[in-house]
C-alpha cells in the first residue's frame, strides 16, 4: 500500500458522464461537438462565431485558462484561410484583455501543441491555450505534490468572464 494516496476531484465530469446515453462514446472532438451542439453556458463558451470558439478549458492549468479554436476541424495552421487566422489572432488578443480585467494576471503563457508527440490532447483540431500566470503561482502543491490548485470554480469564472466581455463590448 502506498504511503499516500492522490485524489483528483473533478465533480463537473459527472454531468458529462451522466449526459451520455448507455453505450454512447464521448464525441471524438469536443470542439466540433460544441460547435454542432451549442450550449454555451454548460460548455463555458465565451465567444462563438462562424469561424471561431473561445471557451474556458474544462481541465485548466490555472483559473481562467482559455482555449481559442477555429470552428473548422483542422490540424494545421496552413489549412486555415486568412480570414480565420485573422479572427483567431483577434480572439487571442481579446482573451487576454478579458483576463486582464477579470483576473489581473501578471503574465501569460500562450501557445499550441501541434501533433500528439508535441503534447496535443486533441491533435486533429488545432487550438491555442491562453494560460494566465501570477508571480509565485508555481508552489509546493505542483512541485512536490504533483497537483494543481484551482482557486475558483469554472461556473464562477465563466460568469465573471461573460460580464467582463459585455463590458468590453467584444
N, C-alpha and C positions, 0 to 999 in steps of 0.2 A: 504494500500500500504506500503510495507516495506521501511525503511529509506534508504536502499542501495540495489543495485542490483548486483548480482555476475554473471559475464560473463566469460565463459571459452571458449577461442578460440582454435580450433583445425582444421585449414584450410586443413591439409593433409588428413582429413577424407573425404572430398568431392570427391577426386579422387576415393577412395574406394567405396563410396556410388554410384557414377555415373557409376562405373565399374560393378555393379550388374545389371543383366537383370531384367526387370519388373517382380515382384512377386518372384524373387530369394532371398533366405535367405543367410546371410553370412555363410561361412563354419563353421561347428561345432568346428573344431580345426584349428586355423590359422597356427600352426606349421606343421601339416600334409599337409595343403594346400600349404604352402611354399615349403615343401619337394616334393610334387607331381607336382607342377606348378612353377618351378624355374624361378624367375625373380629377381635376386639378387639385382639389383640397386633399383628397386621400393620397394622391401621388406627389404632393408638395411641389407642384409646378408653379413657378413664379411668373414666367413669361412663356407664351406659346404663340407661334406664328406658322405660316405655311412652310417656312424654311428652317425654323429652329425651336428648340425647347431649352429652357433654363429652369433647373429644379434643385432642390436640396438633395444631397446624397443620403440615402437611407442607412448607409453604413459609413458614417463620417469619420475622418481623421480628427477633426475638431468641430466645434459648434460653428454652423454656417457654411460648411463645406458644400460648394455648389458644383453642379455639372452643367456644362453648356454643350449642346449636341445639335447636329443637323437632324431634321426630320427624315431625310433620306438615309436609308441603311447603306452606309459606305464605310469602308475600312481605311481608305487612304485620302489624304488631302488633295491629291491630284485628280480625284474622282468627283470633286465638288466644283460647281460653277462659280464664277467670280462674285455674283450677287450673294450667294450663300456664304462664301468666305467673308465677304464684307459684313454681312449681318452677324455672323458668329463673332467677328472681331468686336463689333459694337456691343454685343451681349457680354463679352468678357469685360469690356470697359464698364458697362452698366452694372454688372455683377459686383465689381469691386467698389463702385460708387455706392451701391446699395449696402454692402457690408461695412463700408466706412461709416455710413450713417447708423446702421443697426448695432454693430458690434465694436466699432472703433479698433480694429486690429492694428498692430504695429508694422505689419508687412504681410506678404502673400507668397505662397508657392503656387505657380500657375503652370500647368503642363498637361501632357497627354502621354499615354503609354500606347504605342502602336505595335500591335502584334503580341501574341501570347508570351513569347520569350522576353519581351520588354515589360511584362507585368500586367498586360491588359486583361482584365477580368471579362471584358466584352470585346473580343478582338475584331469582330466584324462590323462594329458600329462605333466609329471614332467619336471621341468626346474629350473635352477639356475639363480639368479639375481646377477649381479656384479654392485654395485652402488658406483661410485666414490664419495668421500667426501672431503670437504675442511674445514679448521677451520673457524667457523663463517658462514657456509652455511645455517644454520637454523636461519632465520632472522624474522623480523616483518611480512613479507608477509605470511609466512607459519604459524607463531604462531598466529598472530592477524587476518590476512586477510583470512586464510584458503586457500591460493593459492600458487602454486609453481612458481618460476621464472626460466625458462629455457633460458639461455642467448644465445644459439646458435641453429639454425635450424637443423633438422635431416640430411638434404642433405649435409650441410657443415661438420657436424660431421662425417658423413659416408665417404665423400671424404677424409677427414684427416685420418680417421682410415684405409682406403684402402691403402693410400700412406705409412703410418707407417707399416702396415702389410707387404707390399712389401719390405720395408727397413729392417725389422726384419727377413725376409726370412721365415715367418711362413705361 
